[in-house]
Amino acid sequence: MAGTRVTKSVGGETSQTLDRGLIVLQLLGSREHAGGMTVTELATALGIGRPNVYRLVATPEGRDFVTRREDGRIRLGLGLTRLAS
């Protein structure tokens, strides 16, 4: 996990914030991070500060796309299941 850093971005006429939010979902959905990730781990993977990660996670958390466990780890939420159906 220490080597996980996302460098591939869509680029062009896109929204950087939305792109980062989608990368968060991709990271959390990977087998490597099946147990979830901490804010610090996400910040390292995205190459951004922890305050930015808190903001990135707040919106999908409010829509149940991600959940925060008692230990602080962030995981995919049931909102994605409803979206996929």
N, C-alpha and C positions, 0 to 999 in steps of 0.2 A: 504494500500500500504506500510505502514511502516514496516510490517512484512514480506514482500516479499523478500526472499533470496533464491537463487538457490544453492542447495548443491548436487544434483544428477548429477554425471558426468559419462560418459561412461567408462572411464578408459582403462587400457590395452594398446595395441599398437595403440593409436589414436593420433591425433593432438590436443593439448590443445587449440590452437588458433582457429582452425576450430570448435571445440566443443563449445567454448565460443561464437563464431559468430552465430552458430545455436541456442544456448540458447537465444541470443539476439532476433533472429527472432521469437522464440517461445514466449518469453515474450511479444513482440510487437503484436503478433497475438492473445494473450489471451483477453478474454472479459474484464477482470479486467483493462487492459491497452489500451482499444480501443481508447482513446484520445491521445495515445502516451506516451512517457516517456522522461524525461530529462536525460542528461548525468549523472548527479549526482544520479538520481534514478536507472539508469542502473548499475552504479558503485557499489551502495549499494547492489543491487540484486545479482550481480556477485561476490561481495567481492573483487573487484580490484579497482585500482586508476582511476581517471577521464582521465588521459592521455592515459591509455590503452583502455578505452572505445572509445575515439576519434579515435584511430587507428583501433579498431574493426569495427567501424561504417563507416569509410572512404571507404573501398572497396565495401561493399554492396550499399552504397550511390552512388558511381560512376557507379554502374550497375543498378540503379533505384530499388533495392530491398527494400531500405528504403529511406525516404525523411525527411528533417529537415524543420519544419514549421518556420514561422517568429518568433514565440515565443520561439523557441529553442527545442520544443518537437520533438522527432523522432518517425516516424510512418512507417508502412509498405508501400512500394511503388508499382507502377504498374508493375515493373519488375517481381514480383512474379506471377502476373496474366498471363503474357506472358509465364513464365516458366511452369505454370500449364496447359496451353492449348496445 
